[in-house]
Amino acid sequence: MMEGGLIGTGLCACASLLMIGISLPAHADDSSDPAREARWIEIEKTIFGSRTATPDETIVSLDASERAEDAALVPIAIKLNVKAPVKGLYVVVDDNPAPIAAHYIFGPAAYPEAIKMRGRVNSYTNMHAVAELQDGTLVEAVRFVKASGGCSAPMGMSDEEAMQGIGDIRLKLAENTVPGKPAEATLMVRHPNFNGMQMDQDTHGYTPARYIQTIRVTDGDALVFTLSGDISLASNPVIGFGLIPQPAGQLTVMVDDSEKAHWERSFALPTATN
Amino acid sequence: MAGSPGQVPEPDGLWQGPMRSETPNSLKGATVVDTDAFTALRNRAQTVVLDVAPADERPASMPKDMPWMPLHRSIPGAVWLPGAGSGSADPAFEAAFKTEMERLTAHDRDQPIVAFCHPQCWGSWNAAKRLVNLGYRHVYWYPEGFEGWQNQHDTLVIEEEPGWETTIHAARQE
């Protein structure tokens, strides 16, 4: 039933205009390129120190569309094996200046089976999903993504318009939830997530960075997940996630941004009547 | 202000408006090249391939423990002078640009130079314009830029041209 359980965010930290490579002649520039492998080793060392990640499709798999119509919204799907003791998940866009696009820490109320997100991709790049297990073991999946230019793409509106309703939090839940039975939810946060590389269409200056740093979702006292982001989160992130509803639970969403603003909203879980 | 594709007139001088917006289809005194023409041009040994794309800047509010690992992918063989596409009228900047280009071309005004950055990026238009104004006789502008190249060819991670940062920094101090 969690087939559609999503955790969706956008990722990006880059500087170029929208362009997508769709029909591409074959060339050697892919995930196995030695320079790209060297880049990953450097990132891995920076994030994880001496620990290295091993590919294991039975625990984590990553799919990213190469046929995105919009490079600012490249669909990314991550599947995790819920039987594995997964503690957290890193989503890394190798060629981004801030490569960690998202870091999720899952709590006891999480059911992170399928994670979907839409990412912004600047240049053709490897993308990694790294699952961290309870014992610290790292398991990875990699995908080469051929889309580019989604990063400094303007939002198609003025900054003033983009700021309207900032901090508005909405949540879509399955109609009925049963405590203990996995359910899916979709979280929408209104926030421009300016990455500092977009240009204000009115003033012609670069809009200063202002972005969501953490999103924390709890169900009663139990953590569902904490998401740490940076300039890589897209505008108005949409985050679908799976959870295990707690008895007498109430979902609380807390959002903090780089300007120290804090927003919080609680939602009652609709429970089945029979 | 930004204009529509194909309808942007050439400014009289350097462009000082928004650097990322629609550009003209032409540049007086220079030749506009598409990816095929650029590829042919690049294969000529003497051509200076000039990348003027700006460098990524770390937002001041980013936490110190958040890895910041900017990397610049470009066209193999390109010389990267971040910010060289500025429309600045500052004489110190103009002098720094002139000096650097004379170094790269060994003072040969007949040496072909092709400027690029990204699509809808005025930086390469400005750099090419500046080169025309400096008396270079074979100036090319590749408006499809890095993304146009990347669609058909391999890319390479390159470093900023040594000395450019010092040169430009010194120019700004004057």
Interface residues (C-beta under 8 A of the other chain):
Chain A: A13 C14 A15 S16 L17 M19 G21 L24 P25 H27 A28 D29 A35 R39 E42 I43 T46 I47 D95 P97 A98 P99 I100 S123 Y124 S148 G149 S152 P154 N195 G196 M197 M199 Q201 H204 P208 A209 R210 Y211 Q213 D230 I231 S258 E259
Chain B: M1 A2 G17 P18 M19 R20 S21 A53 P54 D56 E57 R58 P59 A60 S61 M62 P63 M66 P67 W68 M69 P70 L71 R73 H118 P119 Q120 C121 F146 E147 G148 Q150 N151 Q152 H153 D154 T155 L156 V157
